[in-house]
């Protein structure tokens, strides 16, 4: 596979402005931090398998007028395939899911995931779970076209990006932890939605 | 579970400002699930496992809405990984309402593990909880769980046991 995750991120990032992003894991966190600096407060950086798309769906359910993007991974989605069935039933109109499928657990050195053998097709699984708009992109042009379609869709839209295993060289590390990232993200949602999520304590 | 207990749960959720309920149905709460489905102002999201439900609830928290995860207490074990990551790692809270399977009086062998593991698992997560066995305490327990979780930004649980669910 010659398409890189970082090049895909560079294609996706300029398309985003008011959207909210939840992402994981490992190297993709640092790559998104570099590829989309304007989306830093609008992005929740997570380090967990199986939670990213469910969290993004919860966010999309709470803010149905706002486009939410899940930047998930092959390992992360495989950890909890059940979310695809839930999305198939719930049909969130404002959720765009990108699955970075590098066919390995890159952050721990690259042992293969179940997609590496060539038989497991995540987009086909998603279609079978009821997500009619579930596709696989193998070139940057294909990926970019799916981003355009997915960000304008009125149904849940999933694209599996088959990407190379390498990490983009020369990028900066993100130094914040999950708690700081949560506060940055929540304050951004509060400011842009005009709401209070984590309010002041009572005086009593 | 009596209808009056179901009504008390719904009143507690309403007073706590809950607008989304994720659930995996169980037998002790059987009448609660259709009642939640029919409740005005409450969106229900059936899930495939409780861990998925916990993560969805975490996402709802980030939107400014309030969610609850409703399940049998066996679902707590299925939720430990996302609960630990979200709660201890990021301070994203999930409030849970669970039925107490496996408490004293349990007559199903398969439910015994649920009773033995429930409290130690919640204690391992350093998660406060209240076990409610009288209907009169249900509504306030739910309200108190939200007050605590939205002060601590950490998980809490209300466990319904005894005659409330039998």
Contacts between the chains, C-beta under 8 A, distances in Angstrom:
chain1	res1	chain2	res2	distance
A	22	B	59	7.2
A	44	B	62	6.8
A	46	B	85	7.6
A	46	B	90	7.3
A	47	B	85	7.4
A	47	B	89	7.1
A	48	B	81	7.7
A	48	B	82	6.9
A	48	B	85	4.2
A	48	B	86	7.7
A	48	B	89	7.4
A	50	B	51	7.0
A	50	B	52	7.7
A	50	B	55	7.2
A	50	B	81	7.3
A	50	B	82	6.9
A	51	B	55	4.1
A	51	B	58	7.2
A	51	B	82	5.0
A	51	B	85	6.4
A	51	B	86	7.0
A	54	B	52	5.1
A	54	B	53	8.0
A	54	B	55	3.5
A	54	B	56	4.8
A	54	B	58	7.9
A	54	B	59	6.6
A	54	B	82	7.8
A	55	B	55	5.1
A	55	B	56	7.1
A	55	B	58	5.3
A	55	B	59	3.8
A	55	B	62	7.2
A	55	B	86	8.0
A	56	B	59	6.1
A	57	B	56	5.7
A	57	B	59	6.2
A	58	B	20	7.6
A	58	B	55	7.0
A	58	B	56	4.0
A	58	B	57	6.2
A	58	B	58	6.2
A	58	B	59	2.3
A	58	B	60	4.2
A	58	B	61	7.6
A	58	B	62	7.3
A	58	B	63	7.1
A	58	B	67	6.9
A	59	B	59	4.2
A	59	B	60	7.2
A	59	B	62	5.1
A	59	B	63	5.1
A	60	B	59	7.5
A	61	B	20	6.1
A	61	B	43	6.8
A	61	B	45	6.9
A	61	B	56	7.3
A	61	B	59	7.3
A	61	B	60	6.2
A	61	B	63	7.4
A	61	B	65	7.8
A	62	B	20	7.0
A	62	B	59	7.1
A	62	B	60	4.7
A	62	B	62	7.3
A	62	B	63	2.4
A	62	B	64	6.5
A	62	B	65	4.0
A	62	B	67	8.0
A	63	B	63	4.7
A	63	B	64	7.8
A	80	B	49	7.6
A	80	B	51	6.9
A	80	B	52	5.6
A	80	B	55	7.8
A	82	B	47	7.1
A	82	B	48	3.0
A	82	B	49	5.6
A	82	B	52	5.4
A	83	B	48	7.4
A	83	B	52	5.5
A	85	B	48	5.5
A	86	B	45	6.9
A	86	B	46	7.4
A	86	B	47	5.6
A	86	B	48	6.0
A	86	B	52	6.6
A	86	B	56	7.7
A	89	B	46	7.3
A	90	B	45	6.3
A	177	B	89	7.9
A	178	B	85	8.0
A	178	B	89	4.4
A	178	B	90	3.7
A	178	B	91	7.7
A	179	B	89	7.4
A	179	B	90	5.7
A	179	B	91	5.0
A	181	B	90	7.0
A	182	B	62	7.9
A	182	B	90	4.5
A	182	B	91	5.5
A	182	B	92	6.1
A	185	B	62	6.7
A	186	B	62	6.4
A	189	B	62	6.4
A	189	B	63	7.0
A	189	B	64	6.7
A	190	B	64	7.4
A	193	B	64	6.5
A	195	B	64	4.5
A	196	B	64	7.4
A	197	B	61	7.5
A	197	B	62	7.3
A	197	B	63	7.9
A	197	B	64	4.5
A	198	B	153	6.8
A	201	B	151	6.7
